[in-house]
């Protein structure tokens, strides 16, 4: 493994910063303390800073030479609205907030790269260090783009990285094409006519209508879309009634849809609307159907994914760089990849044995109250960022 010596030397200090961020988690668009810390570190190292993009976003600008080429490296900063089970020293000090997805570590790895860039600029061009707010449901990437991220800081490509628990530290994964799914929500309100449960013929019961709709939705997956196209419809909430002897006036369904392509998403949304409305009509009730598209699928550009793979292989060896298994989880870095070419990779976080004494009893998996980022990743992740930027700017990026 060829990690950069100076980054290894500084890793303990960056790990302390990471643990400080972990102890003070902030939710989407509320990352004020975290943004202050990031900006202070960048300024301390002599890196110019732009603040306030996407509400609390921070962009560090590292320039060298005369080239107009530029590359973006992105890390997310926000935490999750969940209670931490860990009791070690750097556990969350704020009830109901936790860095359970490793964004504290993502920020730390990019800060470690920034610290190296401050005194080692072995490139000709510009590296933009993008510290993004509100990945966890707020669409912070979209908001930074709306605020002019790619206009104010024009770059030819952008790269992101996420820790991935379960596999041995020292491994990466990257692939071309879809690697994470779109995230979408639906709400269906079925309106009937309530009445006494002993006299159902005098009303219009919305509950069996809802049951028919839920069952029929699965035929969209099995009979409407192509079998080779991935798609998930999950009804996760059903709300109706208050007492056992009263037929309710209405029944509400909510849930999520995940796909790897917008074409499949279009098809599923259309068929869901048709199924809900026509099934309701067949039973003599009405329905209100709403569908909200949150994040698009995360689709890596082929050339950029292959370029990233080459950089990873130069650090850990080709046998330690795997293919990403596409996941139905979602990621708002997708918005950046819709705007410009780039790639989103995984860096493996280990099996959880790295956790300090006092960790919770659960597994070290993402969005789990016993999770903690593995600080051993900091030198490796930062080395990847540095070597990626250097190689990109030296070679002008991949052939497209």
PyMOL commands that set and color helices and strands:
alter all, ss='L'
color gray80, all
select helices_A, chain A and resi 5-23+32-44+103-119+140-146+149-152+200-202+206-224+262-282+302-316+318-320+333-339+377-395
alter helices_A, ss='H'
color red, helices_A
select strands_A, chain A and resi 48-53+57-64+70-76+125-132+157-164+172-173+177-180+183-191+195-196+231-240+246-247+250-259+286-295+298-300+321-322+342-348
alter strands_A, ss='S'
color yellow, strands_A
deselect
rebuild
show_as cartoon
